[in-house]
């Protein structure tokens, strides 16, 4: 069974996958990449600054022969409600 590697890139840098996953096909690798980018997007939304922002994420999928697939995803958060400021008395 082929081994696929999923290198993760975002605004903070790159994390190379040195272990990889044994998957049955390129389609299975595509499904795994989709799951990974969804997890990254969720984490980006929860960790975003209060005033929002934009973050791009990329997953580079490769096998032992080289690049197979690249998945790009951009999350942009716009805060539409006015910021509330609490005051302690």
C-alpha positions in Angstrom: 0.0 0.0 0.0 1.4 3.4 -0.9 2.5 5.9 1.8 1.4 9.5 1.6 2.9 12.4 3.4 0.9 15.5 4.4 3.0 18.7 4.9 1.1 21.5 6.5 1.8 25.2 5.8 0.1 28.2 7.3 1.1 31.8 8.2 3.2 30.5 11.0 5.4 28.2 9.0 5.6 24.6 7.7 5.3 21.3 9.4 6.8 18.4 7.4 5.1 15.0 7.8 8.0 12.5 8.3 5.8 9.6 9.2 3.1 9.6 6.6 0.0 7.3 6.2 -0.5 4.2 4.3 -3.6 4.7 2.2 -5.2 2.6 -0.5 -5.3 5.2 -3.3 -4.8 8.8 -4.4 -8.5 9.3 -3.7 -8.0 8.2 -0.1 -5.1 10.7 0.2 -7.4 13.4 -1.2 -10.1 12.5 1.5 -7.4 12.6 4.2 -6.2 16.0 3.0 -9.7 17.4 3.1 -10.2 16.2 6.6 -6.9 17.8 7.7 -7.6 21.2 6.1 -11.0 21.2 7.8 -9.3 20.6 11.1 -6.8 23.4 10.4 -9.7 25.8 9.4 -11.6 25.1 12.6 -8.5 25.7 14.7 -7.8 29.0 12.8 -11.3 30.3 13.5 -11.0 29.5 17.2 -7.5 30.9 17.6 -8.2 34.1 15.5 -7.7 37.5 17.1 -10.9 39.2 18.4 -10.9 41.6 15.5 -10.7 38.8 13.0 -8.2 38.4 10.2 -7.2 36.2 7.3 -5.3 33.0 7.2 -4.2 30.8 4.4 -3.5 27.1 4.9 -2.0 24.6 2.5 -1.5 20.9 2.6 1.1 19.5 0.2 0.5 15.8 -0.3 3.4 13.7 -1.6 4.4 10.1 -1.9 7.8 8.5 -2.3 7.9 9.6 -6.0 7.2 13.3 -5.2 4.2 15.8 -5.1 0.7 14.3 -5.6 -1.7 17.0 -4.6 -2.0 20.4 -3.0 -5.0 21.7 -1.1 -5.3 25.4 -0.3 -7.8 27.0 2.0 -8.3 30.6 3.1 -10.2 31.6 6.2 -11.2 35.3 6.6 -13.0 36.5 9.7 -14.6 39.9 9.8 -16.0 41.0 13.1 -19.4 42.7 12.4 -20.5 43.4 15.9 -19.0 46.4 17.8 -16.5 45.4 20.4 -17.9 45.5 23.9 -15.6 46.9 26.6 -16.3 45.8 30.1 -15.3 48.0 33.0 -14.6 46.8 36.5 -15.8 49.3 39.2 
